[in-house]
Amino acid sequence: MFVSPMLLQTANNPSDEAAYINELKFDGFRLIISTINGVKLYTRHNNEVTSIFSELLDCPLPEGTIIDGEVVIIDAQGKPDFEALSKRFKSKTDKTLVTFFAFDIIRYKGIDTSGLPLLKRKELLSESFSETESYKQVKWSLGSASALYELVEANALEGLVQKMAESRYEIGKRSWNWQKVINWTYAEVFITGYKKNEFGWLTSVIDETGKMRAAGVIELGVNPEAKKAFNVIKRSITYKEDKSTVYLEPLIKARIKTRNWTKKGLLRSPVFVEYVL
């Protein structure tokens, strides 16, 4: 049985209000796991992926239970590896083991728990199963988030999640009762092209050898003023184009924020911040 998950709003900074529960943000895929009429695994978009993560079929949950959480692959340094998880998800031969980290319970032994306060749901989640190699519970703290966020920054983790301790589970809604604070990485890049048929700015950086190399595509964060300024100058610095792309001389520099850099040296989900003059 699928339940559309509650989604988070994005906050710029963590809050130290005592009303919040604080959790590490895991860099993985959101999963809803149900034990109603057998074990079923669903993505947040209601795609059943039970057969992909077969190791999660050995499920410690009682019948009639639905939990919410994140599936991840933990690397040798003990950190979530999103690229390894994406590879596992797309491959029919990759057998790298995943771990599911549960952070909420929506139904317990056939009873709807979504209307209970989060603190009570956390108690029920702890009662619902004992941890195994494949199933863990997300650790959490109540109150000040400063120390936890310092830990996130020091270890280059993805971010922090803050949830109102008395919040109900708002099925299928994005709510300010749940917030995420992303630990962004900032960088400066050159805009070296743009897509013709959909919005996207090609970016490049200078590598350690002094050569220009591709760094990914900016699709987010570009406001109308930034687009207007770009459109004024783009024709004068165009040097070639093909069916899908126009290529520019590396004369426009921008500051961006990104989740991280991939192992291939590409920006992951970069967001435009401002031009660099």
Secondary structure, DSSP 8 states (H G I E B T S, - for coil): ------EEEE-SS----TTEEEEEE-SSEEEEEE-TTS-EEEETTS-B-TTTTGGGGS--S-TT-EEEEEEE-B-TTSSB-HHHHHHHHH-SS-----EEEEEEEEEETTEE-TTS-HHHHHHHHHHH----SSEEE--EEES--HHHHHHHHHTT--EEEEEETT----TT-EEEEEEEEE--EEEEEEEEEEESSS--EEEEEE-TTS-EEEEEEE-BS--HHHHHHHHHHGGGGEEEE-SSEEEEEEEEEEEEEES-B-TTS-BSS-EEEEEE-
